[in-house]
């Protein structure tokens, strides 16, 4: 049985990514790792650390259960996890637990944000939309200053 470690932050986007990889003929074990949105540093004024972890766990369980419902009838196995800490450490821990697992980054790209790398040596790829916005802004400034 093949094992996939799937990082996700949006269930619909991850479901489409998984649909192309897993088939009904070959059952697959999927370790779904929810990457909850980052809360700003000032949130600690209103929410305790345990309440924040509880919210992140609930958020990840909701996203992972939506995907599990879609593929559970095909005989696939799903394990839910939450990414606490850096993703490189989470990947290293999960690859030690699930030896030989492939890693799939099914996180929806965010505009003007560089995604966190999943493993050491992987370089963060800048978002093409943010590059295009930078070029457009620079061009607009040059046009305005040329007049």
FENZIMO-V339206 format. One record per helix or strand. SS is the DSSP state (2 for helix, 1 for strand). FROM is the first residue (numbers start at 1). LEN is the number of residues. If there is no record, write none. Layout:
SS_FROM_LEN / SS_FROM_LEN
This chain:
1_2_7 / 2_11_11 / 1_28_7 / 2_41_5 / 2_49_26 / 1_77_6 / 2_87_11 / 1_102_5 / 2_128_19
